[in-house]
Amino acid sequence: MIATTFQKQLKFRHPFTISKGTKTHQPTFVVELEWKGLKGYGEAPAIAYYDITTDKMTADLEAKKTALERFALTDPERFWHFLHHLFPKNPFLVCALDMAGWDLWGKITGKPLYALWKLDPQTGPVTDYTIGIDTPEVMIQKMKECPWPVYKVKVGFDGDIAMLQSLRKQTSAKIRVDANAAWTLDEAIQKLPFLKELDIELIEQPLAKDNWEGMQQLMKLSPIPLIADESCVGETDVKRCKDHFHGINIKLTKCSGITPARRMIKEARVLGLQVMLGCMNESSIGSAALAHLKPMADYLDADGPLLLEEDLAKNLVYNETGEIGFEATLPGLGIRVNSL
C-alpha cells in the first residue's frame, strides 16, 4: 500500500460552542491508502480535550510509514489489530487508518460496507441536527435555518433550561440535550422535572466523566434516558456504563475506528444498553462510515457535513426527514472524495 496524509481546517457555518469552549474551524486529518490504483479514505478530527492534533497524527504515521505500507490487507479486522499495536497511543490515527482500510477493502471486493456486514441501509434511525450554545435568539435562528425532525441541543450553562423552553415554543420536533459533562449531580436532579415537561428525548453525558456514583444516583431518578459520551471512550468502558447509563454514544474517532465500534455495539446489546452513533464534526468521509453502521443503532448523530461550510467528499445525501444515505451504490464507504 501507499499511504498519503492530508490536513484540513474545515470552517463551521456558525461558531460552534459547547460547555468546553468555542470553535470556528474543525481541524481534521485524512489518510489515503492506495493499492493497485484503488484508493481508500479515512478521517479523524482533532479534538482539543483529547490532546491529539492533526500534526501528531501525521508525525506518528510518518514515523512508522514503512511498516504500515508493507502490510498486506487481506482482512480489515486483522488490519485494525496491526494498527492497534503499531500506534498504541494514538486511537485517532488508528481510526482514520481503520476507516481507510475498510473503504479500500470494500473497493477490492466491489461491495459497499453495509453489504459486507449484511445490513439494510434503508433501516436505522434518522440523524439529529446539533444546535451549539449561543443566545436563545441565535439558537432559535439556527433551528429555523435548518428545519429538522430531531435537534441535539448543547446545554451546560446558566439559563440552559430557559433557553430550552424558548426553543420548545418554536418547534414540536424531538429535542435531545448534551451537557458535555457540565452539570453537577444537584443541578441535574433539579433540571429533570423541567426536561421531562419539555419532552426531552434523551440526556447525553450530564455529569463529569468519572462521576460514576453520581450517575448511578441520577439513573435511579431520571425518567429520561441517559447516554454516556465522555464516560464511554473505548471498548473497556462499555461494561462499566451498565447500571450508570441507559445507553452509550460510540464515536469512531475516540474508540479507534469502525472495527472496535462494531464490537462495542454487540457488547452493548448483550448488556441491554441503547446505542447512539455520534460524530465529532467529521466531513462526509467520516460521516459515511456512520451511515453504513446506522442500521445497528437506536440514535444517530451524524450531522457533521451539515454544520460545516466545506465538505471533503460527496455522494452522502441528507434530507429534511433526517434520513442519511447515498446517491448511488458504490463500493467501500460509497463516497467520491473531492480534491484534497
PENORWO-V10042 format. One record per pair of residues at least 12 apart in sequence whose ideal C-beta (glycine too) atoms are under 6 Angstrom apart, sorted by the first residue. I is the first residue (numbers start at 1). J is the second residue. D is the distance in whole Angstrom. If there is no record, write none. Layout:
i = <I	I>
j = <J	J>
d = <D	D>
This chain:
i = <1	1	1	2	3	3	3	3	4	5	5	5	6	6	7	7	8	9	9	10	10	10	10	11	11	12	12	13	16	17	17	18	18	19	19	19	20	20	26	26	27	27	28	28	29	29	29	29	30	31	31	31	33	33	38	40	40	40	41	41	41	41	42	42	42	42	43	43	43	43	44	44	44	44	45	45	45	47	52	57	57	60	60	60	64	76	76	76	77	79	80	80	83	91	92	94	94	95	95	95	95	98	98	98	99	99	102	103	103	106	106	107	107	110	111	112	112	113	114	119	120	123	124	124	125	125	125	126	126	127	127	127	127	127	128	128	128	129	129	129	129	130	130	131	131	131	132	133	136	136	140	149	149	150	150	151	151	152	152	152	153	153	154	155	155	156	156	156	161	161	164	168	174	175	176	176	177	177	178	179	179	181	181	181	181	183	185	188	188	192	195	196	200	202	202	203	203	204	204	205	205	209	209	212	215	216	225	226	226	227	227	227	228	228	228	229	232	233	234	235	235	238	238	238	242	246	247	247	248	248	249	249	250	250	251	251	252	253	258	265	274	275	275	276	277	277	277	277	278	279	279	279	281	282	283	283	284	284	284	284	284	285	285	287	287	287	288	288	288	290	291	302	312	313	313	313	314	315	315	315>
j = <33	35	69	34	33	65	68	69	32	31	58	61	30	340	29	54	28	25	27	26	28	308	310	25	309	24	307	309	132	132	133	154	180	156	180	182	49	180	45	281	46	54	43	45	44	54	57	96	43	96	97	100	100	104	107	100	103	104	100	103	285	337	96	97	99	100	96	282	285	286	92	95	96	253	280	281	282	280	92	92	93	87	90	93	86	101	102	105	259	101	98	259	97	256	253	256	257	252	253	256	257	257	258	259	258	289	258	332	333	331	332	331	332	331	331	331	334	292	292	295	295	295	294	295	297	299	300	322	323	300	302	303	322	324	150	152	301	146	148	151	303	152	303	143	151	153	154	154	163	166	170	173	322	174	322	173	175	176	178	301	175	177	178	177	179	179	180	182	191	194	198	198	201	200	201	202	200	203	204	205	206	205	208	209	230	206	214	206	218	222	224	223	224	225	227	224	226	227	229	229	230	230	231	244	244	244	246	245	246	247	249	276	241	245	248	249	248	254	255	260	264	264	267	268	271	274	273	274	268	273	276	278	264	277	278	280	289	280	289	296	298	297	298	299	290	293	297	300	301	301	302	304	304	304	311	312	305	311	313	316	335	312	313	302	304	305	316	333	335	302	324	324	338	335	337	338	336	327	335	336>
d = <5	5	5	4	6	6	6	6	4	5	5	6	4	4	6	4	5	5	6	5	6	5	5	5	5	6	6	5	5	5	4	5	5	3	5	4	6	6	6	4	4	5	6	5	5	4	4	6	5	5	6	5	4	5	5	4	4	3	5	5	5	5	4	6	3	3	6	5	4	4	4	5	4	5	5	6	6	6	5	6	4	6	5	5	6	5	5	5	5	4	5	4	5	4	5	4	6	5	5	5	4	3	6	5	6	5	5	4	4	4	3	5	5	5	6	6	5	4	5	4	6	5	4	4	6	6	5	3	6	5	4	5	5	5	4	4	5	5	4	6	5	5	6	6	6	5	5	5	5	4	5	5	5	4	6	6	5	5	6	6	6	5	6	5	5	4	6	3	6	5	6	5	5	6	4	5	6	6	4	6	5	5	5	6	5	5	4	5	6	6	6	5	6	4	5	5	5	5	5	4	5	4	5	6	4	5	4	5	5	5	5	5	5	4	5	4	4	5	5	5	6	5	5	6	5	6	5	3	6	6	4	4	5	6	5	6	6	5	6	5	5	5	5	4	5	6	5	5	4	6	5	5	5	4	5	4	5	5	4	4	6	6	5	5	5	6	5	4	5	4	5	6	6	4	5	6	5	5	5	5>
